[in-house]
Amino acid sequence: MSDPLAEIVSLLKPMPSIAKLVTAGGAWLVERRELGSPFYCAIVEGRCLLTIAGRSPIMLETGDFILVPQIHAFTMSSLQPPPPGTLPRRLETNPGVFRLGDPDAPADVTAMVGHCSFLANDKQLLSSLLPDIVHTRGERRLMDLVAMIHAEMIGRRAARDMILARLLEVLFIDAVRSSGAAETSPGLLRGLSDIRLAPALRRIHQDPSKDVSVKTLAETAAMSRSAFFERFRREVGVSPMEYVGGWRMALAKDLLIRRETPLIEIATRIGYASASAFSVAFTRYVGVTPGVFARTDGPL
């Protein structure tokens, strides 16, 4: 049976870029303004605040794990942050090991922090199907996975990149499925947790070459077309055919970049009767022809 969550995370191709062990004491605050870089953090000991732009602060405690697939501006701080305008105090004590706040104060927070990137060309579409924020408590597996990623980043042993890629895929999948669907933003998790929508989503992923429509998907969900359309858009965040079109084009991009599959075969695999029909649809969706996309490894 098709597994949409595994397929989407695999197509995203997450790859670690930064892994840090952080300790902190006294009053401290760190601020990041870069956009689009996925971020995760596992609290080994202590408590601190995470404040993401536009959201209420989140209290993080020992055993907490947080993942933000599309990070926005955020701050992490002690429970009592330093006064505004205070210069940040950040010291790298060893490679990949940082001390925040007063270096003479007892360390009351220890955390494993990581940033990563998505290598997929359609990362905006794919990552938008994941929850905005995943926050779990007491999930030992996630803590162990983060520790393994950090150890591998430092070790630089043979096959390091392959192992890191697989570990990060497992981390993303386990984090998403550990979160409560009812508490997440509209996206794939909420759709797969819906007893009516899940069979329709699996049908889309099982064979993208099939001629799917709102009518056939509604029949799979045992719902009327109008009820299915509204429920799908509410829970997944896009209309059924927007999802179908986006998923097909994400698959097409991946196949084009590999440069191993003839255009007519790509067209057939994702449900187009001819290479010309696929080319017209791809150009309209992406902004360049399939040939140009393949030669440049992405849009110009």
C-alpha positions as CSV (number, residue, x, y, z in Angstrom):
1,M,0.0,0.0,0.0
2,S,1.2,3.5,-0.8
3,D,2.5,5.6,2.1
4,P,2.1,9.3,1.2
5,L,4.0,10.6,4.3
6,A,7.0,8.5,3.5
7,E,6.9,9.5,-0.2
8,I,6.7,13.2,0.5
9,V,9.6,13.2,3.1
10,S,11.7,11.1,0.7
11,L,11.1,13.5,-2.1
12,L,12.0,16.5,0.1
13,K,15.5,15.0,0.5
14,P,16.2,16.5,4.0
15,M,20.0,17.0,4.7
16,P,21.5,18.3,8.0
17,S,23.5,21.4,7.7
18,I,24.3,22.5,11.3
19,A,24.2,20.4,14.5
20,K,25.0,22.0,17.9
21,L,25.1,21.0,21.5
22,V,24.0,24.1,23.5
23,T,24.3,24.8,27.2
24,A,22.9,28.0,28.8
25,G,22.9,29.7,32.1
26,G,21.7,33.0,33.6
27,A,19.6,35.4,31.4
28,W,20.2,34.7,27.7
29,L,18.5,35.1,24.3
30,V,19.4,34.0,20.7
31,E,17.6,35.3,17.7
32,R,17.4,34.0,14.1
33,R,15.9,35.8,11.1
34,E,16.7,33.4,8.2
35,L,13.6,32.1,6.5
36,G,12.9,28.7,5.0
37,S,15.6,26.7,6.9
38,P,14.0,23.7,8.7
39,F,14.9,23.7,12.4
40,Y,14.7,21.1,15.2
41,C,15.6,21.1,18.9
42,A,15.7,18.4,21.6
43,I,15.8,19.6,25.2
44,V,18.1,17.3,27.1
45,E,17.8,19.2,30.4
46,G,16.1,22.3,31.8
47,R,13.5,24.7,30.5
48,C,13.5,27.6,28.0
49,L,11.2,29.6,25.7
50,L,10.8,29.4,22.0
51,T,9.0,32.3,20.3
52,I,8.3,32.0,16.6
53,A,7.2,35.1,14.8
54,G,3.4,35.5,14.9
55,R,2.9,32.8,17.6
56,S,2.6,32.6,21.3
57,P,5.8,31.5,23.2
58,I,6.2,27.8,23.6
59,M,7.7,26.5,26.9
60,L,10.2,23.7,26.2
61,E,11.1,21.3,29.0
62,T,13.3,18.3,29.5
63,G,12.4,15.6,27.0
64,D,10.6,18.0,24.6
65,F,11.3,17.9,20.9
66,I,10.2,20.6,18.4
67,L,10.4,20.6,14.6
68,V,9.6,23.5,12.3
69,P,9.8,22.4,8.7
70,Q,9.6,26.0,7.4
71,I,11.3,28.2,10.0
72,H,10.4,31.8,10.3
73,A,12.1,34.4,12.5
74,F,12.3,33.1,16.1
75,T,14.0,33.6,19.4
76,M,15.0,31.1,22.1
77,S,15.6,32.5,25.6
78,S,15.8,31.8,29.3
79,L,12.4,31.9,31.1
80,Q,13.4,35.5,32.2
81,P,15.0,37.0,29.0
82,P,17.7,39.7,29.4
83,P,16.5,43.3,29.0
84,P,15.9,44.6,25.4
85,G,19.1,45.8,23.8
86,T,21.4,43.5,25.8
87,L,24.2,42.1,23.6
88,P,24.0,38.3,23.1
89,R,26.6,36.3,24.9
90,R,27.6,33.2,22.8
91,L,30.8,31.3,23.2
92,E,32.0,28.2,21.2
93,T,33.8,26.1,23.8
94,N,34.5,23.2,21.5
95,P,33.7,22.4,17.8
96,G,29.9,22.3,17.6
97,V,29.5,23.0,21.4
98,F,28.2,26.5,22.4
99,R,27.6,28.2,25.7
100,L,24.9,30.9,26.0
101,G,24.4,33.5,28.7
102,D,26.7,34.1,31.7
103,P,29.6,31.8,31.4
104,D,30.1,31.9,35.2
105,A,26.5,31.0,36.0
106,P,25.5,27.3,36.4
107,A,24.2,25.7,33.2
108,D,20.5,25.2,33.6
109,V,19.6,24.3,30.0
110,T,21.2,21.7,27.7
111,A,19.8,21.2,24.2
112,M,20.7,19.5,20.9
113,V,19.9,22.0,18.1
114,G,19.9,21.3,14.4
115,H,19.3,23.1,11.1
116,C,18.8,21.3,7.8
117,S,17.9,22.0,4.2
118,F,15.6,20.3,1.6
119,L,17.3,19.4,-1.6
120,A,14.0,18.9,-3.5
121,N,13.1,21.4,-6.2
122,D,9.5,21.5,-5.1
123,K,10.3,22.0,-1.4
124,Q,7.7,24.7,-1.0
125,L,4.8,22.5,-2.1
126,L,6.0,19.4,-0.3
127,S,6.9,21.1,3.0
128,S,3.6,22.9,3.0
129,L,1.9,19.5,3.4
130,L,3.7,19.0,6.7
131,P,2.5,20.5,10.0
132,D,3.8,24.1,10.6
133,I,5.2,23.0,14.0
134,V,5.6,19.6,15.6
135,H,6.0,19.7,19.4
136,T,6.2,16.4,21.3
137,R,6.9,15.5,24.9
138,G,8.6,12.4,26.3
139,E,9.2,10.8,22.9
140,R,12.5,8.9,23.6
141,R,12.9,7.8,20.0
142,L,13.1,11.3,18.8
143,M,15.7,12.3,21.4
144,D,17.8,9.2,20.4
145,L,17.5,10.1,16.7
146,V,18.7,13.6,17.3
147,A,21.6,12.3,19.3
148,M,22.5,9.9,16.5
149,I,22.4,12.7,13.9
150,H,24.7,14.9,16.1
151,A,27.2,12.0,16.6
152,E,27.3,11.3,12.9
153,M,27.8,15.0,12.0
154,I,30.8,15.1,14.3
155,G,32.2,11.6,13.4
156,R,32.8,12.2,9.7
157,R,33.0,8.5,9.1
158,A,32.5,6.5,5.8
159,A,29.0,6.8,4.2
160,R,28.3,9.7,6.5
161,D,26.1,11.6,4.1
162,M,23.9,8.6,3.3
163,I,23.4,7.8,7.0
164,L,22.6,11.4,7.8
165,A,20.0,11.6,5.0
166,R,18.3,8.4,6.2
167,L,18.4,9.4,9.9
168,L,16.8,12.7,9.1
169,E,14.1,11.2,7.0
170,V,13.3,8.9,9.9
171,L,13.3,11.9,12.3
172,F,10.9,13.8,10.2
173,I,8.5,10.9,9.7
174,D,8.6,9.8,13.3
175,A,8.1,13.4,14.5
176,V,5.1,14.1,12.2
177,R,3.4,10.8,13.1
178,S,4.0,11.4,16.9
179,S,2.1,14.7,16.8
180,G,-1.6,14.8,17.3
181,A,-3.4,15.4,14.0
182,A,-6.2,17.4,15.6
183,E,-3.6,19.9,16.9
184,T,-1.7,20.4,13.7
185,S,-2.2,22.8,10.8
186,P,-4.1,21.6,7.7
187,G,-1.9,19.3,5.7
188,L,-1.1,15.7,4.9
189,L,-1.2,14.5,8.5
190,R,-4.7,15.7,9.1
191,G,-5.8,14.2,5.8
192,L,-4.3,10.8,6.5
193,S,-5.9,10.9,10.0
194,D,-9.3,11.4,8.5
195,I,-11.0,8.0,8.0
196,R,-12.7,9.2,4.8
197,L,-9.9,11.2,3.2
198,A,-7.1,8.7,3.9
199,P,-8.2,6.2,1.2
200,A,-8.5,9.0,-1.4
201,L,-5.0,10.3,-0.6
202,R,-3.5,6.8,-0.8
203,R,-5.3,6.3,-4.2
204,I,-3.6,9.5,-5.5
205,H,-0.2,8.3,-4.4
206,Q,-0.6,4.6,-5.3
207,D,-0.8,5.2,-9.0
208,P,-0.4,8.8,-10.3
209,S,-1.0,7.6,-13.8
210,K,-4.6,6.8,-13.1
211,D,-7.3,9.2,-14.4
212,V,-8.4,10.7,-11.0
213,S,-11.1,13.3,-10.6
214,V,-13.1,14.8,-7.7
215,K,-15.8,12.3,-8.6
216,T,-13.6,9.2,-8.5
217,L,-11.9,10.4,-5.3
218,A,-15.2,11.2,-3.7
219,E,-16.4,7.6,-4.5
220,T,-13.2,6.2,-2.9
221,A,-14.0,8.3,0.2
222,A,-17.7,7.2,0.1
223,M,-18.8,10.8,0.1
224,S,-20.7,13.2,-2.2
225,R,-18.5,15.3,-4.4
226,S,-19.4,18.6,-2.7
227,A,-18.9,17.2,0.8
228,F,-15.6,15.5,-0.2
229,F,-14.3,18.7,-1.9
230,E,-15.0,20.9,1.2
231,R,-13.6,18.3,3.7
232,F,-10.4,17.7,1.6
233,R,-9.7,21.5,1.3
234,R,-10.4,22.1,5.0
235,E,-8.2,19.2,6.3
236,V,-5.4,19.1,3.7
237,G,-5.3,22.8,2.9
238,V,-5.7,22.7,-0.9
239,S,-8.4,21.4,-3.2
240,P,-8.3,17.8,-4.4
241,M,-7.2,18.5,-7.9
242,E,-4.6,21.1,-6.7
243,Y,-3.1,18.3,-4.6
244,V,-3.2,15.8,-7.5
245,G,-1.5,18.3,-9.9
246,G,1.1,19.4,-7.4
247,W,2.0,15.8,-6.5
248,R,2.3,14.8,-10.2
249,M,4.6,17.8,-10.9
250,A,6.7,17.1,-7.9
251,L,7.2,13.5,-9.2
252,A,8.0,14.8,-12.7
253,K,10.6,17.2,-11.4
254,D,12.4,14.5,-9.5
255,L,12.4,12.2,-12.6
256,L,13.6,15.0,-14.9
257,I,16.5,15.9,-12.6
258,R,17.6,12.3,-12.6
259,R,17.8,12.4,-16.4
260,E,17.2,8.6,-16.6
261,T,13.7,8.5,-18.0
262,P,12.4,9.5,-21.4
263,L,9.9,12.3,-21.5
264,I,7.1,10.1,-22.9
265,E,7.6,7.7,-20.0
266,I,7.5,10.5,-17.4
267,A,4.3,11.8,-19.0
268,T,2.7,8.3,-18.9
269,R,3.8,7.7,-15.3
270,I,2.1,10.8,-14.0
271,G,-1.1,10.5,-16.0
272,Y,-0.7,12.4,-19.3
273,A,-1.6,10.8,-22.6
274,S,1.3,12.3,-24.5
275,A,4.6,14.1,-24.1
276,S,3.2,17.2,-25.6
277,A,0.3,17.4,-23.2
278,F,2.7,16.9,-20.3
279,S,5.0,19.5,-21.6
280,V,2.3,22.1,-21.9
281,A,1.0,21.4,-18.3
282,F,4.5,21.3,-16.9
283,T,5.5,24.7,-18.5
284,R,2.3,26.3,-17.2
285,Y,2.9,25.0,-13.7
286,V,6.7,25.5,-13.4
287,G,7.3,28.4,-15.9
288,V,9.9,26.6,-18.0
289,T,9.7,23.6,-20.4
290,P,10.7,20.1,-19.1
291,G,13.8,20.2,-21.2
292,V,15.0,23.5,-19.8
293,F,14.2,22.4,-16.3
294,A,16.2,19.1,-16.7
295,R,19.2,20.9,-18.1
296,T,19.3,23.6,-15.4
297,D,18.3,21.3,-12.5
298,G,15.4,23.6,-11.7
299,P,13.6,26.8,-12.8
300,L,15.7,29.7,-14.1
